[in-house]
């Protein structure tokens, strides 16, 4: 490891712009975790970041060989500072799925930072990021999709949505595209909002207490991040439990 | 028999029930027995030269001099209305009269602020209850524009809603099987495919399907008082008949009551009201029987009011 990698980032590093650097200093340097999916193989991983306190920072470096499939799901909800960075490099016709939800309250700072590189033609990447933020929590998604020269047939999608339960909470979202190929399909959507007041009244008017009505709507909101996952039910129920605590 | 009522309130009560003319006639005849029979219908009794309250919980719903604002704009301006168990009331009125506001105020929608008057439902102060508590107390508000809730299925939502209501009433929750049986039965009553109830709430439903789904929900939740805000709007002729028959099957019972908010006579062909009220300028300005709705249809609000 070189010295540059060891030196602490600053706010001028784009990937650390919204990070809690004081908390990060306690766990720096972050040792990258290498994951390699061999050609034609299919693998899945669920990460539940539920640290009781303190700072957690992880960096996953994923390499997908040709025709490899990797399904990554992240539930980011613990610690004062929880950062999960994913660097994925996609070979020819590889398929990468990232479904992530981050649920924060109090003064929590949670972030998901991704760099997905389509290094060869015909690879597919799908990212669905959902954040629910209460109190003074901050939730950030920085996601860069880079399409290398000649990676024609690239199909990439980023869907980023955040729900603020309090006006004091903060959501940052920056989906980013860097494209050096002509024949590509790169979609990205981003929205930050609040729970629909009319929807809540509708549910409450049928007998649901306000917390239950909110929980039901939020559960639906984050469901897409875990839909189709091998551990969908487990992730949903952990998320639901956390939502119950937040409301 | 706590309160001595002023003549004004007595008149409002009688007027609200469409009995004011009968009362005047009977009083002129001096028949005290007949007078008290009449007054009992509005929860009052005449004795020693005064009107007395029989029982504050006499009415299922008692709206008394209700004032409400939306975004600081006064909409309801002294609305009084009483509904007994077993009755169907229809409220008609021009656009902007305050019909939907009345429904929302009774349902407890945030932003609809009550600035005066009171409302009791089965003797309890309705306005002091949160929306979900009103539901548990037996109130159902049918929406003019049912809301779409993506990602939440009808079945999941309704089971949770029903069991929340049951919990609040000290009843045991329904199991998944029991609930599905009930839902299937009510869906069949409204000729709705059970598969539609497995879909997200109102998402992708046509206007008519949404209204039918409202009636299915009413059947499942089994309220004592249903306030149905323009349930007939957006319905074709067949769906109108199905909804009308559904309302009768679910709500036409001695211990239940319905308040229909509508623009048109056509729903009233299927659900015969006992009383028809005209709401204009935030108040009930005329009350009559079913014939009043026909007269309104013929002559319009301006002529009748």
Interface residues (C-beta under 8 A of the other chain):
Chain A: X196 X197 X198 X199 X201 X202 X203 X204 X205 X206 X207 X208 X209 X210 X212 X213 X216 X217 X219 X220 X221 X223 X224
Chain B: X107 X108 X109 X110 X130 X131 X132 X134 X135 X136 X140 X141 X143 X146 X147 X148 X149 X150 X151 X152 X156 X157 X158 X160 X161 X162 X164 X165 X168 X200 X217 X221
